[in-house]
Amino acid sequence: MNVKKELDPRTVLGIVFIFITLGLAINKPLSSHILLLICNIYLITSKAYRECVLYSVIYIIIAGLMFYIYHIPNTTLALTIVSISYFVQKFVIAVMMIEFLKRKTSMPYVISAMQTMKFPNAVAIPFIVILRYMPTLREDYGYLKDSLKIRGIRTSGIEFFIHPIRSLEFMIVPILFRSIRVAEELSTSVLLRGIENYKNRTNIYPLKFTKIDAGYALFTVIAVSMLCYLQF
């Protein structure tokens, strides 16, 4: 996440928070589709073209299932598909905005923004740890899959549905133990960096709103107003 700052991180955090919240609140199909389009615009401005296509395809597949849900005679199956599709759509919107956050700012600026906005440590530290730990978790998962392949153990999605308990044992348990070690290392690191020192800290990453921030803010206000009008 060491990228050049294009936007003020406070602007980025505000956009991400607003649209994740809207993604959870919106439930009408038209509003949801327009929200997806708006999120795609943000991803395109951050040059996340591959992620834009990937998440859009996932959303379109889910929307197609929802469109044909009325042709399924089994009520229980239809209800299950609707519930899963609903949560997947919300998750896709949240992931798209997190990707926008990763592309448009960097971790030092996020920390600086949270300190400037007086975020409590109980909120700021878990949020920052999650952002920093996700790439590590993805890397550990890749190493674990390679290790299981060497031992002749398949880790495909089909294998998970055939043997769910065994798959959880092989995949989840090692990740949990690895997470415990990472948590211990993180707690030691933050203590050494003086996290318990409650005095004001010097900010070496200056923050300043620019015309680009004003353009993004204007677009966000227009988009939020349109979504609220369509939804409520």
N, C-alpha and C positions, 0 to 999 in steps of 0.2 A: 504493500500500500504506500510505498514511498514514491509518490507522484507529485508533479508540480501542481501547486494550488491554482485552480482556475476560478473557483467560486469561494466566497467566504464560507467557512465550514458551518457557521450558524445558519446561513441560507440553506445549505444542503441538509442539515439536520432538520430544519423546519419543514422542508419539502417532503423528506422521507417520513417524518412523523405524521404529517397531514394526510398523505396518500395511503399510508398503511392503515390509519384510523378510518379513512373513507372506505378502504377495501373491506374492512370488517363491518362497517355500517350499511353499505349498499347491498341490496338484495334483488333489485329489479334487473331483468336481463339487459335492457337497453343501457341503463346506467353502468352496469358492469362491463359491457362491451366498450363503451366510450372511455371508461377508466383504463381498460387495457390499452386502448389507442394512445391515451395520454402518457401512460407509463412507457410505451414504446417510443414516443417522442423524446422523453427524457433519456432513455437508453441510447437512442440514435445520437443525441447531442453529446453523449459521453463516449461515442464510438464503440459501444458494446453490441456490434452487429450480430455476432453469433448467438449471444445470449438472447437478444431481441427475437430472433427467429425461433430459437429453441423454446422459450417460454410461451411465445405466441402459438406455436404448434400444439403444445400441451393444453393451453387454454381452449383452442379451437376444437380439439378432440373432446374435451370435457363438455363444451357447449353443444357439440353434436350429439353426445349421449343424452344430454338434458332435453334436446329437441325431440328425440325419438322415445322419450321415457313413457309417453302415453300409450305406446304400442306394446308395452310389456304387460301381459295379463297378471303376472305374479305380483301381488301388492308388496310382499315382503322384499322381494328382489328389487322392485322399483324404488322403495323407500331407502334401501341400502345404497343403491346407485346415486340417488339424489343427495343423501347425506355425505357420501364420500366426495362427490363432485363439488358440493358446496364448499367443503373445507379445502379441497385442492385448489379451487379458484382463488380463495382468500390467500392461500399459501403462495401461489404463483405471483400475485400482486406484491406481496411482502418481499419475496425473493428478488423481484425486479427492482424494487426500490433500494434494497440492500446493495444490489449490484451497482446501482447509480451512486450510492454513497461511497462504495469502494473505488469507483472510477473517478469521482469528482473531487475527492479530498484524500488526505493521508492521515495516518494515525496521530502524529504529533499535533496536527492542526485540530483534529477532533478533540484531543485532550485539552488543547488550549481553549477551544470554544466552550467546552464544558466548564472549565475553570472560570472563564470570563462570565458565563451565565450563572455561576454560583450553583452548579449542580451538586447535590450532596454525594459524598463518596459512596454511599450505599447504592446509588443509581449509576454513577459514572463508572466505577470500577468494574462491576459485573458486565456492563455494556461493552467496555473496552476489551475486557478479557475474552468475551464471546467473539468479537471481531478478530482478535489476534489468534484465537485458538482454532477457528474454523479451518484455515489452511493447514494447520498442523494435524488436525483430525482427518482431513482428506488425505494427507500424505501418509499418515499411519494406516489408514484403511487400505491404501494401495499396497503398502508393504505387507500387510496382513493377507491380502488376497494372493499376492505372489508367493508368500510362504505356504499357504494352503494348496496352491496349485502344484508346488514342488512335492508336497506330500500326497498328491493325487486326490484332493478333496475339491469338489466343484462348488462354486459360489454363485451360480446363476440365480436369476429370479425364480425360475421354475423349480430349482432345487429347494429354494426357501419355502415354497408352498407345499412341496412334497414332504419335506422333513423340517418343519418350522422350529421344533425344539432343538434339534441338532444344529441347525444353522445359527440359532441364537447363541448356543453354547460356543460355537467356533468363532463367531464374529463379535458378539456383544461383550462377552466376558473379557477377552483380551483388551478391547477398547476401554472398558471400564477400569481395568487395572492400570492401563497406560494413563488414563485420565487422572487417577489418584496420584500417580507420580508427578504428573504435570502440575496438579494443584499444589502439591507440596513445594515444588520448585518455584511456582509463582508466589506463594505466600512468603517464602524466604526472600525472594527478590524484592517484593514490595516493602517488606520490613527493612531491608538494607537500604532502600531508596528513600526511607524516611516518610512512609505513608502516614505514620502516626503523628507527624509534626503538623499541627493545625495552623501554623502561621501562614501568612500570605506568601505565595511563591512568585518568583520572577518568571515572567512569560517571555521566552525568547522567540516565539512565533507571533509576530504582530498580525492583528486582524483588522480588516478595513473593508467596508462595503463599497462596491464600484457600480458602474453603469450596467455591467453584466448581471450583477445581483439584482438590480432594479428590473431588468428585463425578465429574468426568471421569476421574480416575485409577481410582476404584472401578469405573466402567463399563468402562474399558479392561482392567482385570485380569480381570473377569468374561468379557468378550468374548474375550480372548486364551486364557483357560483353556478356554472352550467350543470354540474353534477348534482348539486343540492336542489336545483330547480326540477331536474328530471326525476330525482328520487323522492323528494318531499312535497 
